[in-house]
Amino acid sequence: MIEIPCRLVFALASVVAWSATRLPACTVFVLTDAGQVLFCNNEDFSNPSTRLWFVPAGKDHLGCAYVGFDDGWAQGGVNTAGLAFDWVAGAMETYLPAASLRRVRGNSSQRMLETCTSVDEAIAFYRTHRETEFARATLLVADRTGASVIIGARHGALDFDRQERSRGFGYGGAVLRTRLANPPAPTFEAGAAILRACRQPGENPTQYSNLFDLKTGEIWISSNLAKERPVRLLLGEELARGGHAYEIPRLGETLYSGGTPLRPEQQRFHLDRWAVQEPPNSGLVAKIERLLQDAVRGTMRSEDYASAFWSQLAPASTDLQRDLARLGDLRQVTLVSSSPPLPSGQRCITYFSGARLLQRWDFDAAGRVTHLATEFVELERP
């Protein structure tokens, strides 16, 4: 099957949908006392394809569990140090990070969770790293001591509200104000009861509910708390199995099979797994760069493409030009290879100012393009 590269739109959904369409969305809260800390979340959105995945620790990062959708962009998570996060969309603030802040590769919350062990470290992370989504969403981070911080934009700057008590916010705010005025003990039953009371119906219904015990590493998760008891997992045991993922709606029936291998979008820096091809074929690099620049400028030429592929590509050229423009300026093309080698096609990593793409190019004996597919996209925040 010929894959037309203008279908890059799907890869932008993790930013567009997260920041624009998830309104109103989600309820997040923490229950804590002297002995226990429970982090609870309802994830509200129109997409029922929800996932739970585990990324074991490495040389420079902690082991983490993430929850989210099938785009691999974590909406929430918990790590082995007992730190957890989740977002609530719906803020409408004027906020632009200072140019001096460090850029984050990929999802800033994942970078934070894999490197921080406490609320105070999370605060330090966001004081020094860029995240534009604070203009549209608010973040709750909590740790195993019971400390939590609500991070959001206010009057053009980030505001850090750090406290050590039960609290929360989001779609179920009215319920939370009543239930947390005299907070219950942080038990599974209490957290689940509040989550059930905060479930959202309608166009952006609650797609899953999760509860993290930040002291024991227990995870409870359900796609419908109103009809079923959550499945219980242990963070340490799951991470010991290696990287793997579950479909949340099918978690109960697939738990004991060990899940499925991590997809590229769920892996940590999937593009780093590809080796730079040596020696570089400078002629091929220059050709691919020219073809991409032609697509960006809207000046593609039929003679560069095999007739069968051109007949499908030409009608979509305007869409292709628009989608490539959304990725920013073309910076570089690097040829890469895998071990063992893949059976067909030349892979390259194409660097734009707003994204990195893993692409496959096929050429015929005359040097014309017979196939082009974008196989993976790593976005950067604008």
Secondary structure, DSSP 8 states (H G I E B T S, - for coil): ----GGGGGGGGHHHHIIIII--S--EEEEEE-SS-EEEEEEEE-S---EEEEEE--BTTB--EEEEEETT--EEEEEETTS-EEEEEE---------TTSB--SS-HHHHHHHH--SHHHHHHHHHHB--GGGGTEEEEEE-TTS-EEEEEEETTEEEEEEESS-EEEETTHHHHHHHTSS---S-HHHHHHHHHHT---TTS-EEEEEEEETTT-EEEEES-TTTS--EEEEHHHHHHT-SEEEEGGGHHHHGGGT-B---GGGSTTGGGGSEE-SS--HHHHHHHHHHHHHHHHT---GGGB-HHHHHHHGGGHHHHHHHHHHT--EEEEEEEE-SS--SS-EEEEEEESSEEEEEEEEE-TTS-EEEEEEEEEEE---
